[in-house]
Amino acid sequence: MTADHERDHEMDNEAVVCPFDFSEALEFDPALAELMRRERPARIRLRYGDADAWLITGFDAVKQVTTDQRLSRAGIIGHDYPRMTPEPIVSPESVNVMDPPLSSRVRHLASQAFTQQHVDGLRHRIVRLTDVLLDDMEKQGPPADLVQHLSDTLPQHTILDLLGIEQEEWPRMQESVRQLLVVGAGNKEAAAGAKADLTAYFAKLVEQRRNVPGPDLISAMAAAREGEEQLDDRELAVMALMLALSGQDTATCEISNIVYLLLTRPELMEHLRRRPETLTDVLHEMLRCIPFRKGVGIPRVALEDVEVDGARIRAGDFVHVSYLAANRDPERYPHPHDIDLQRPSAPHMTFGWGGHRCIAMPLAMAELEVAIGRLVERFPGLRLAVPPEELRWDTQTIRRFPLQLPVAW
C-alpha cells in the first residue's frame, strides 16, 4: 500500500463520535442514516468504554456478524467495552453474553417453552389480561393515558402471570425490575440490591416448581429435555429473571410506538379496521420500521482477523451491529423508510438475529397481536386527545417511546 493509500485508509478508519441521543418522536436518527450511506463500515466512538468499535449496518453484513463464531459476545466480559450507558446493560451470567455451544444448549432448552404451539395455548390468558385493562380504561372514560392503562401494564402482568407469580407479589416484583432497569452511576447500589432480591426470589421459585410443576413458563423450561440435557437450577433462575426484565422493555415500548403510529397515520388505522386479518403482517412491517431504541446494544469482539463488508477487522477489535439500520437496508427493502402494507413478507431484525435472536419472540408477537387487535376492535373511534407535537418522549434511557398517550374515543 502506498503512503497516500495508507493515509486515506487511516482517515477512513478515524472514529466518528456518536452520542446517538436523537429522540424526536419516531423519526430515524440522522446520524445513523449518515453512517448507513458510507461505502464501508465506520469506526465509532461511543460515550462510554475505553475503545472505538466498528459499526455494521447492512442487512447481510449484520447477518454475518451475528452468526460468525469468530466474533464473540462472551469475549467482552471483563473489558470496558464501548457502550451507550455508564454501567453495562448486561450481566456476565446472562445468556446474552454466552457464545455457542454453551448458549445454543441453554437457548434451545429454554425456547421449548416458547414454541408457537405452546404460546398459542397461553393466548387466552393474554386476552383475559388485556380485556381487564381495557375494561378499566373504558370505565374510567376519556381522556385516558394508554401507556398507563395498556402499554406499561400488559407486558408486566403477562410475564408475571405466565411465570406463575402470585398476584400479591406483582407490585414488589415490578419495583425490583424497575430499579434494575434504571442504568446509571447513581443507581448502582439500588440496582445491585434489586438484582440480588430477584435472583434469590427466582432461585426459591425454581426449587418449588421442580417439586410441584404448574402451567407456567418456569415449569415448562424445567421440563424441557434434549436427550439427557436439561437446564440446571441456576440457568432456570437466570432465564426467569431475564424474562421478568423483558416484560418491561421491548413489548412495552412497541405497544406505545405502534399505537402512536396508528393514531398519527389514519391510513394505517383504517387499513386495520377494514382488514383485521392482516394484523400480523401489518405489525411486522411497523416493527421493521420503528426505531425502537437508540444507537446500538451489546457489542462483540473479534477473536481473530475477520473481513466484514469490505472492512478488515483485527483480532481484539469491538464490533457493534445496528438492527435499526439493517431493517432499513435499501438493498433488501425497496423504499425502506416507508411503511408499505403491501410489502412482500421478509424477516426483519427487530428481535435480533442469529445466536442471540429473542427466544420469546412468539410470546412478544402474541402480546402485540392481542393488545393492538383488541384495542382497535373495542375502540373504533380511538384518537389522540392532544396534538401529536404535545406528546413527551423518553430521553432518559436508550429506548424510544412516548411517556404518555392521552386518548379519547
N, C-alpha and C positions, 0 to 999 in steps of 0.2 A: 504494500500500500504506500503511495506517495505521501509526502509530508502534508500536501494540501488535502488529500483524501482523508488522512488521519485526523486533520484539524476539523474537516467537515463532519467526520464520524463523531468526534468528541462533542461538537456543537449539537449534533442530533441527539446525543445522549445527555445533554445538560438537563438537569431535573427541573420540571415545571412545578412551581409551588401551587398546591391545590387545597384551598380551605374547604372546598365542597360544602359551602354553607348556604347555598341558594335554597330559598324556601318560599317562593311565590306560588301559592296555590298548587296546582299540579302541572305547572309549566316545566319543561325539560331544562335542566341545568345548562346554561350556555357554555360554561367552562368544559363540561363533559362533552357537549356537542362539538366543540372545537377540537378536543383531543381525538374524537372519533374520525375527524376529517384528515388526520395525519396519514401519511403513506405507510409509516412503520410505527410499532408500539412506542410510546413515550416513556421516559422515566419521570416519576412524580415524587414530590416531597410533601408528605402529609404533616399535620400539625404535631403529631406525637410519634416517638420512635427515633432511633439513632441512625437510621439508614434510609436511602431512597428505595423506590420499588419500581418495577416495570408495571405498566398498566396495559392490559389486554382487553380490547373492546369488540373485535369482530366475532360473529357467532361461531364460525368454525374454529377460530383460534382459542376462544374461551372453552369450547368443547375439548380441544386438545389439552389445554392446561388442566382441566378438571378430571381428565381420565389418564394422564401420564404419570406413572408412579415415580418418575424422576423428579417430580415436583411435589414436595411433601408438606402436609399441614402439621404433622407431628414435629417436624424439624424446627418449627418456630418457637416451641416451648423453651423457656429459659433465655430467650432473646428479647431485647427491647425493640420489637418489630414495628414497622411503620403502620400506623393506625389512626383512626379519627377521634378516639376517646382517650382521656387521661389514663384510665385503667383499661386493661384488656377486657373485651366483651365476652371472652370465652375462658372457662376454667380448664386447667391442664387435664382433668379427668374426663372432660366432655367427649362424646363420640365425634363431635365436630372437629377435633384435632387428633383423631386417630387416623392411621393410614391402613390400607389393605395389607395383609389379610385380616388383621385384628378387627378393623372397622367393618369389614364385609360380614364377618361372623355375627357381630353384635347387631348390625343393621338388618341382616337377613332374618335373624330370630325375632327381633322387635317388630319388624314390618309385617309379620304374620298376624299381628293384632290390627293391622290397617289395610287388609285386603279389601277390595271393593265389596265383596260379599259380606264381610264382617261389618263394614261401615254401613252398608245398606240395612243390616239388621239393627243398627243403632239409630237410624234416621228418625224413627218415631219419637225417640227421646229428644232429639234436637228440635223437632216440630213442636213438641209439647212445651219445651223451654221457651221457644220463640213466641208461641201464642200467648203464654203467660205474660211475657214482657210487653207484647203489643196490646194485650187486653189492658194492662196497667196504663200504657200510653193513651189509649183511646178513652179510658175512664177519666184520666186527668184532663184531657181536652187540649186543644191547641191554644197558644203555641207550645210545643214540647221539644225538648232537646233530644234528637235522635241518637246522639253519641251516648248520652247518659242512659237512655231507655233501651238501646239496642246494641250499638257497636261496642261499647266498653263492657257491657254486662253479658251479652250472649256467649262470646268465646270463653270468658271466665267460668260462667255457670256450666257451659257444655263440658269443658275439660275436667272440672271438679266433679261433676255428676258422673262422667264416664270413667274417671279414676276410682269412683266408688267412695268418695269422701263425704262424710255425713254433713248435712246442710248447716248444722250449727257451727261447724269448723270453717265454713267458707270465708267469713269476714277475716279471721286470723290468717288464713292461707293467702287471701288476696292482699293483705297488708304486707306480709313477708315477701311475696312475689314483687309487689310494688317497690319495696326497699331494695330488692336485689337488682331490679331493672334500672334504678337511678344510678348511672355510671358517672362518678365524679370524685375528685380527690377528697372533698368534704364529706362524702357519704361512705367512705371506705369501711369504717368501723361498723356502721349500721348494716351495710351490705354483707359484711363477714358474719355478723350475728344472725341475720336473716337466713343466710346460706346454711349455717350450722343448724339452725332451728328446723329448716325444711329437710335437710339431709337426715337428721335424726328422726323426724316425723315419718319420712318415706321408708326409712330402714325398718321402723316398727310396723308400718303398714304392709310392707313386703312379707315380713315374718308371719303376720296374721293371714295374709292371702295364700301363703304356702300351705298353711294348716286348714283354712276354710276358704276355698275358692268361691268367687261370686261372678256375676255377669258384668264384670268391669275390665278395663284395659290392663290393669296390673295382673289380674288373674290370667287374662288371655296371653300376655307376654310371658308369664311364669310357665304357662302350659306349652309354649312354643318349643318344638323339638326339631333338630336336624340330625338324624341318627342318634348318637349318644350325647350330642351337644345340646346345652340349654344355657340360658342366662343365669349367672350366679346372683346372689342377693345384692351385692354392691352394684352390679351392672343394672339390675332391675330398678334399684333406688335412683340411680343416676338418670335412667331413661324416664322415670316418673317425674323427677324434678324438671327435666328438660321439657316434658310435655306441659307441666304446670306453667312454666315460663312462657312457652309458645302461646298459651291461651291468652296472654295479654299483649301479644306482639302482632304478628302478621295479619291474622284474621280480623283483629280489632281495627287496624289501620285500613285494611282493604274494604271492610263493610262501609266505613265512613267515606272512603275515597270513591267507591262505586256509586253510593247514593248521591254524593256531591255531583258526580258526572251526570247521573240520571236527572238530577234536578236543575242542572245548568245547561243540559243539552237535550231539549224537548224531543228531538227526533229519536234519541236512544230510548227514552221512556215510552214514547209512542210505539216504537217497534216491539218492545217487550209486552206492552198491553195487548197489541194486536196478535203477536206470535209468541205466546208464553212458552211454547215447545222449544224455542231456540235459546232459552235461558242459558244453558251450559256453554254453548258456543259464544254467545254474547259476553258472558263473564270472562271466558278465556281471552277474547280479543281485548277487553278492557284491562285485564290483568297484564297482558303483554305491554300495553301502552302506558300504564300508570307508573310514574316514578315513585315507588312506594317507600323508598329510603334515599338517603343522601350518600353520594360517593361510593365507597367500597366497604367490604366486610372483613373477613379473615383472610390473610394472605397465605401463600405457600412459599417454600424456599427450595431453590434448585439444589439437588444432591449431586448433580454433575452438569456439565455444559449441555444446553438444550437450545435448539433453534425454534422460535415460535413467530410465525407471521413475518419472517424476514429479519427478526432481531436475534442476535446471539446473546443468550442469557447464560451468564457464567455460574459455575458452582458457587453457592453461597448467596447469590442474588435473591432478593424477595420479589415475588410476583403477585400482583393483585389482578383479579378479573372484574369486569363490570357487567353484571347481568342486565342492568338497565340499558347499557349501550348495545349489548348483544341482541336484546329484544327489539332494537330499532335498526338492526343492520340492513341497509337497503339492498344488499345482495340476496338476502333471504326473504325480506318483506317489502315488496314494492310499496312506495309511498308510506314509509314506516311510521311517520308521525301522525297519520290519520287513523282514527278508529273506524275500520271498514268492516261493517257487519256482514258483508258478502265475501270477505277474505277466506280463501280455502284454508281449512284447518291445518295447522302445523304446530308442533310442540314449541313452547316458549320456555324461558329460563327464570320466570318469577319464583318458582320453587327450587331453584338451583339446578345443577346438572351433575352427572357422573356419580362418584362415590359419596358425595355429600348432598345429593338431592333430598329434599324433605320427605322422610318416610311417611309422615302423616298427611301427605297431600290429599288422599281421598277423603279424609276427615275434614280438612280445611275446605275443600270444594263442597262437601255436603253442607257445611255451615253456611257458606256463601249462597248456595242454591236455595236453601230453606229460608235464610234471612231475607234475601232480596226477593225471592219468589212470593213469600207470604206478605211482605211489605207492599209490593206492587198490587197484589191481589186484594188485600184488605183495605188499602187506602188509595183508590184510583185517582183521587183528587190531590194527592200529596204534592206539596210545593214548599219552597223555601219561604220562611216568614220574615226574612230580612234580605236586602240586596246582597248578592254574592260577594261584592267588594268589602262588606262589613264583617265577613267571617274572619275569625282569628285562626291562624295556623301554628302548629307546633314549631318552635325554633330552639327548643332546649335539648332535643335528642337527635339521633341520626335518622329518625323516621320522618315520613311526610304524611300529615293527616290534619284535618280541621279539628280544633279543640271543641267546638260546638257546632251543631247543625240544627238551628231552630226551624221547625217545620210546622205547617198548618195543613188542613185537609178539608 
